[in-house]
Amino acid sequence: TTDRPVLGAIAGTRGTLVVDAGNSPAHAQVLLDCLAAANLAPPRYLALTHWHWDHWFGAAVFDLPTFAHVETRRILVEQAAWDWNDAALDARVTQGIESAFCRDMLKAELPDRSGLVLRPPDIAFTDTLEIDLGGVTCRLIHVGGDHAADSTIVFIPEERVVFLSDCRYEDLYVTPRRYTTAKVFPLFDRLLGLEAAI
C-alpha cells in the first residue's frame, strides 16, 4: 500500500479545478479517468494545497495552469531540482530533510523514478485567491498549521463545501509527531468560521 491522498475536483460551466495532483502520474491518471467517466467539464486549473510529495508528484500529467501559496511554490521549485533516486532519498532522511515514512511510501508508489517529471506551480498567491469556474467560485485560502506552514484549503461558498487536504494533521517532521496549541487552535477557529457544511 502507498500513501495516496484524497484528490478533488470542482466543476463549473467553464471548466474544472483539480485539487492536488496526486502522489504519482498513475494516481493523477486515476482522477482524470474518473472525471472523464463522470462527464465533467475538462480540467482547466490545478491547485496544490501544500508542499508534501504525495500532493504534487502527478502535476505534470495534468499540464494545467497551477496555483499554490508562495511558500509552496518556493519549496516545489527547489524540490524539482533534487535527485530522487534511492540513495538521495536515504541521505535526506539521514539529514532530517525527509521523513522515513514519506521515503518508504514514495519508494513503494514510484519504485522507478528515472523518468519522473516534476512540474512546480506557475502561479503563486500570498493569502487568498478566487477562481470563477462559471457558476461556481473557488477560494484558495492559506491557513497554515502544524502539518505544513504553507497549507491551503479550497472553499466553495455556493456549495458550502471546503477541501481541507492535510491541514488538520500533525507535524510529520518531528518525533514524536505533534500538534501545537499555537497553531492548531487558530487553525480550527478559522475553519469553523467558514460557512461550510461539508
BATOR-474717 format. One record per residue (C-alpha): residue in three letters; z, y, x. Coordinates in Angstrom, 2 decimals, m for minus. Example, Ala and Ser with C-alpha at 12.3 -4.5 7.8 and 13.67 -1.06 7.14 Angstrom:
<recs>
@aa: ALA	w: 7.80	v: m4.50	u: 12.30 .
@aa: SER	w: 7.14	v: m1.06	u: 13.67 .
</recs>
This chain:
<recs>
@aa: THR	w: 0.00	v: 0.00	u: 0.00 .
@aa: THR	w: m0.67	v: 3.56	u: 1.12 .
@aa: ASP	w: 0.72	v: 6.97	u: 0.26 .
@aa: ARG	w: m1.79	v: 8.26	u: m2.31 .
@aa: PRO	w: m0.53	v: 11.33	u: m4.18 .
@aa: VAL	w: m1.48	v: 12.23	u: m7.73 .
@aa: LEU	w: m4.61	v: 14.40	u: m7.88 .
@aa: GLY	w: m5.51	v: 16.74	u: m10.73 .
@aa: ALA	w: m8.50	v: 18.26	u: m12.48 .
@aa: ILE	w: m8.61	v: 21.25	u: m14.83 .
@aa: ALA	w: m11.86	v: 21.59	u: m16.76 .
@aa: GLY	w: m13.21	v: 24.79	u: m18.28 .
@aa: THR	w: m16.57	v: 25.64	u: m19.77 .
@aa: ARG	w: m17.93	v: 26.79	u: m16.38 .
@aa: GLY	w: m16.56	v: 24.10	u: m14.13 .
@aa: THR	w: m13.59	v: 22.07	u: m12.98 .
@aa: LEU	w: m10.87	v: 22.91	u: m10.48 .
@aa: VAL	w: m9.70	v: 19.90	u: m8.48 .
@aa: VAL	w: m6.05	v: 19.98	u: m7.41 .
@aa: ASP	w: m5.66	v: 18.34	u: m3.99 .
@aa: ALA	w: m8.30	v: 16.33	u: m2.19 .
@aa: GLY	w: m6.54	v: 13.02	u: m1.63 .
@aa: ASN	w: m5.49	v: 11.19	u: 1.49 .
@aa: SER	w: m8.94	v: 9.89	u: 2.43 .
@aa: PRO	w: m12.62	v: 10.04	u: 1.48 .
@aa: ALA	w: m12.07	v: 6.84	u: m0.56 .
@aa: HIS	w: m9.23	v: 8.46	u: m2.52 .
@aa: ALA	w: m11.36	v: 11.55	u: m3.17 .
@aa: GLN	w: m14.19	v: 9.36	u: m4.42 .
@aa: VAL	w: m11.86	v: 7.67	u: m6.94 .
@aa: LEU	w: m11.23	v: 11.08	u: m8.52 .
@aa: LEU	w: m14.94	v: 12.00	u: m8.51 .
@aa: ASP	w: m15.76	v: 8.71	u: m10.24 .
@aa: CYS	w: m13.08	v: 9.35	u: m12.89 .
@aa: LEU	w: m14.40	v: 12.87	u: m13.54 .
@aa: ALA	w: m17.94	v: 11.54	u: m13.99 .
@aa: ALA	w: m16.74	v: 8.78	u: m16.34 .
@aa: ALA	w: m14.86	v: 11.35	u: m18.44 .
@aa: ASN	w: m17.95	v: 13.59	u: m18.68 .
@aa: LEU	w: m16.00	v: 16.64	u: m17.48 .
@aa: ALA	w: m17.71	v: 19.73	u: m16.13 .
@aa: PRO	w: m18.66	v: 19.17	u: m12.48 .
@aa: PRO	w: m16.10	v: 20.17	u: m9.85 .
@aa: ARG	w: m16.59	v: 23.81	u: m8.86 .
@aa: TYR	w: m13.47	v: 24.59	u: m6.80 .
@aa: LEU	w: m10.77	v: 22.75	u: m4.86 .
@aa: ALA	w: m7.15	v: 23.91	u: m4.48 .
@aa: LEU	w: m4.87	v: 22.44	u: m1.82 .
@aa: THR	w: m1.15	v: 22.52	u: m2.58 .
@aa: HIS	w: 0.26	v: 22.17	u: 0.96 .
@aa: TRP	w: m0.49	v: 21.02	u: 4.49 .
@aa: HIS	w: 0.50	v: 17.32	u: 4.40 .
@aa: TRP	w: m2.33	v: 14.97	u: 5.37 .
@aa: ASP	w: m2.28	v: 12.94	u: 2.15 .
@aa: HIS	w: m3.26	v: 16.02	u: 0.13 .
@aa: TRP	w: m6.29	v: 17.19	u: 2.13 .
@aa: PHE	w: m7.93	v: 14.42	u: 4.19 .
@aa: GLY	w: m10.50	v: 13.87	u: 1.41 .
@aa: ALA	w: m11.60	v: 17.54	u: 1.25 .
@aa: ALA	w: m14.95	v: 17.03	u: 2.99 .
@aa: VAL	w: m16.07	v: 14.68	u: 0.19 .
@aa: PHE	w: m15.87	v: 17.50	u: m2.37 .
@aa: ASP	w: m17.68	v: 20.13	u: m0.25 .
@aa: LEU	w: m16.43	v: 22.87	u: m2.60 .
@aa: PRO	w: m15.05	v: 26.37	u: m2.09 .
@aa: THR	w: m11.45	v: 25.54	u: m1.24 .
@aa: PHE	w: m8.36	v: 27.67	u: m1.89 .
@aa: ALA	w: m4.97	v: 27.41	u: m0.20 .
@aa: HIS	w: m1.99	v: 29.52	u: 0.79 .
@aa: VAL	w: m2.47	v: 31.43	u: 4.06 .
@aa: GLU	w: 0.05	v: 29.20	u: 5.85 .
@aa: THR	w: m1.65	v: 26.05	u: 4.54 .
@aa: ARG	w: m4.98	v: 27.30	u: 5.85 .
@aa: ARG	w: m3.49	v: 28.23	u: 9.25 .
@aa: ILE	w: m1.98	v: 24.77	u: 9.70 .
@aa: LEU	w: m5.06	v: 22.88	u: 8.49 .
@aa: VAL	w: m7.39	v: 24.79	u: 10.80 .
@aa: GLU	w: m5.10	v: 23.76	u: 13.65 .
@aa: GLN	w: m4.87	v: 20.13	u: 12.48 .
@aa: ALA	w: m8.65	v: 19.83	u: 12.08 .
@aa: ALA	w: m8.96	v: 20.26	u: 15.86 .
@aa: TRP	w: m6.44	v: 17.50	u: 16.64 .
@aa: ASP	w: m7.25	v: 13.98	u: 17.75 .
@aa: TRP	w: m6.31	v: 11.48	u: 15.02 .
@aa: ASN	w: m6.56	v: 8.20	u: 16.95 .
@aa: ASP	w: m3.57	v: 5.82	u: 17.07 .
@aa: ALA	w: m2.34	v: 6.99	u: 20.48 .
@aa: ALA	w: m2.41	v: 10.66	u: 19.45 .
@aa: LEU	w: m0.59	v: 9.90	u: 16.20 .
@aa: ASP	w: 2.07	v: 7.90	u: 18.03 .
@aa: ALA	w: 2.53	v: 10.73	u: 20.54 .
@aa: ARG	w: 3.02	v: 13.29	u: 17.76 .
@aa: VAL	w: 5.69	v: 11.06	u: 16.18 .
@aa: THR	w: 7.48	v: 10.83	u: 19.55 .
@aa: GLN	w: 7.27	v: 14.64	u: 19.88 .
@aa: GLY	w: 8.67	v: 15.13	u: 16.35 .
@aa: ILE	w: 5.48	v: 16.79	u: 15.10 .
@aa: GLU	w: 4.67	v: 13.94	u: 12.70 .
@aa: SER	w: 6.93	v: 11.57	u: 10.78 .
@aa: ALA	w: 6.79	v: 7.83	u: 11.38 .
@aa: PHE	w: 6.32	v: 7.27	u: 7.64 .
@aa: CYS	w: 3.26	v: 9.55	u: 7.48 .
@aa: ARG	w: 1.79	v: 7.97	u: 10.61 .
@aa: ASP	w: 2.20	v: 4.48	u: 9.18 .
@aa: MET	w: 0.70	v: 5.42	u: 5.82 .
@aa: LEU	w: m2.21	v: 7.23	u: 7.49 .
@aa: LYS	w: m2.98	v: 4.17	u: 9.61 .
@aa: ALA	w: m2.87	v: 1.95	u: 6.51 .
@aa: GLU	w: m5.17	v: 4.21	u: 4.46 .
@aa: LEU	w: m7.55	v: 5.00	u: 7.31 .
@aa: PRO	w: m7.49	v: 2.21	u: 9.92 .
@aa: ASP	w: m10.75	v: 3.56	u: 11.39 .
@aa: ARG	w: m10.64	v: 7.34	u: 11.75 .
@aa: SER	w: m13.54	v: 7.63	u: 14.22 .
@aa: GLY	w: m15.86	v: 9.23	u: 11.65 .
@aa: LEU	w: m13.25	v: 11.29	u: 9.81 .
@aa: VAL	w: m14.38	v: 14.82	u: 8.93 .
@aa: LEU	w: m11.60	v: 17.30	u: 8.22 .
@aa: ARG	w: m12.57	v: 20.40	u: 6.24 .
@aa: PRO	w: m9.95	v: 23.18	u: 6.14 .
@aa: PRO	w: m9.87	v: 25.60	u: 3.19 .
@aa: ASP	w: m12.29	v: 28.54	u: 3.08 .
@aa: ILE	w: m10.20	v: 31.00	u: 1.06 .
@aa: ALA	w: m6.56	v: 31.91	u: 1.62 .
@aa: PHE	w: m4.11	v: 33.80	u: m0.59 .
@aa: THR	w: m0.57	v: 35.03	u: 0.00 .
@aa: ASP	w: 1.34	v: 34.96	u: m3.30 .
@aa: THR	w: m0.83	v: 34.18	u: m6.33 .
@aa: LEU	w: m4.49	v: 33.68	u: m7.12 .
@aa: GLU	w: m6.07	v: 33.41	u: m10.56 .
@aa: ILE	w: m9.23	v: 31.43	u: m11.26 .
@aa: ASP	w: m11.10	v: 31.67	u: m14.57 .
@aa: LEU	w: m12.88	v: 28.38	u: m15.32 .
@aa: GLY	w: m14.19	v: 29.56	u: m18.69 .
@aa: GLY	w: m11.62	v: 29.38	u: m21.47 .
@aa: VAL	w: m9.00	v: 28.10	u: m19.03 .
@aa: THR	w: m7.07	v: 30.11	u: m16.44 .
@aa: CYS	w: m5.58	v: 28.52	u: m13.33 .
@aa: ARG	w: m2.86	v: 30.39	u: m11.49 .
@aa: LEU	w: m2.23	v: 29.23	u: m7.95 .
@aa: ILE	w: 1.35	v: 30.30	u: m7.16 .
@aa: HIS	w: 3.04	v: 29.97	u: m3.77 .
@aa: VAL	w: 6.57	v: 28.61	u: m4.36 .
@aa: GLY	w: 7.67	v: 27.11	u: m1.02 .
@aa: GLY	w: 10.62	v: 24.73	u: m0.99 .
@aa: ASP	w: 12.19	v: 22.17	u: 1.31 .
@aa: HIS	w: 9.24	v: 19.77	u: 1.27 .
@aa: ALA	w: 6.81	v: 22.34	u: 2.68 .
@aa: ALA	w: 7.25	v: 26.09	u: 3.09 .
@aa: ASP	w: 3.62	v: 26.60	u: 2.03 .
@aa: SER	w: 3.88	v: 24.64	u: m1.25 .
@aa: THR	w: 1.69	v: 25.92	u: m4.06 .
@aa: ILE	w: 1.70	v: 24.99	u: m7.74 .
@aa: VAL	w: m1.15	v: 25.33	u: m10.25 .
@aa: PHE	w: m0.18	v: 26.75	u: m13.66 .
@aa: ILE	w: m2.48	v: 26.66	u: m16.69 .
@aa: PRO	w: m0.85	v: 29.05	u: m19.20 .
@aa: GLU	w: m3.21	v: 28.28	u: m22.09 .
@aa: GLU	w: m2.25	v: 24.61	u: m21.93 .
@aa: ARG	w: 1.38	v: 25.18	u: m20.85 .
@aa: VAL	w: 0.79	v: 22.70	u: m18.00 .
@aa: VAL	w: 1.86	v: 23.04	u: m14.38 .
@aa: PHE	w: 0.79	v: 20.85	u: m11.47 .
@aa: LEU	w: 3.84	v: 20.69	u: m9.19 .
@aa: SER	w: 2.42	v: 18.47	u: m6.46 .
@aa: ASP	w: 5.24	v: 17.71	u: m3.99 .
@aa: CYS	w: 7.16	v: 21.00	u: m4.12 .
@aa: ARG	w: 10.28	v: 19.34	u: m5.62 .
@aa: TYR	w: 10.63	v: 16.74	u: m2.87 .
@aa: GLU	w: 12.88	v: 16.77	u: 0.16 .
@aa: ASP	w: 12.04	v: 17.70	u: 3.72 .
@aa: LEU	w: 10.43	v: 14.64	u: 5.38 .
@aa: TYR	w: 10.66	v: 16.06	u: 8.88 .
@aa: VAL	w: 14.44	v: 15.90	u: 9.32 .
@aa: THR	w: 16.76	v: 12.90	u: 9.49 .
@aa: PRO	w: 18.18	v: 12.20	u: 7.03 .
@aa: ARG	w: 15.70	v: 13.70	u: 4.57 .
@aa: ARG	w: 17.32	v: 16.56	u: 2.73 .
@aa: TYR	w: 17.31	v: 19.40	u: 0.23 .
@aa: THR	w: 18.95	v: 22.75	u: 0.95 .
@aa: THR	w: 20.60	v: 24.90	u: m1.70 .
@aa: ALA	w: 18.94	v: 27.97	u: m0.17 .
@aa: LYS	w: 15.51	v: 26.61	u: m1.10 .
@aa: VAL	w: 15.90	v: 24.15	u: m3.97 .
@aa: PHE	w: 17.83	v: 26.39	u: m6.39 .
@aa: PRO	w: 15.43	v: 29.37	u: m6.18 .
@aa: LEU	w: 12.53	v: 26.91	u: m6.49 .
@aa: PHE	w: 13.92	v: 25.34	u: m9.66 .
@aa: ASP	w: 14.67	v: 28.78	u: m11.11 .
@aa: ARG	w: 11.08	v: 29.79	u: m10.53 .
@aa: LEU	w: 9.65	v: 26.59	u: m12.00 .
@aa: LEU	w: 11.90	v: 26.73	u: m15.06 .
@aa: GLY	w: 10.84	v: 30.35	u: m15.59 .
@aa: LEU	w: 7.26	v: 29.25	u: m16.29 .
@aa: GLU	w: 6.30	v: 28.76	u: m19.93 .
@aa: ALA	w: 5.26	v: 25.16	u: m19.28 .
@aa: ALA	w: 5.77	v: 22.12	u: m21.46 .
@aa: ILE	w: 4.28	v: 19.55	u: m19.07 .
</recs>
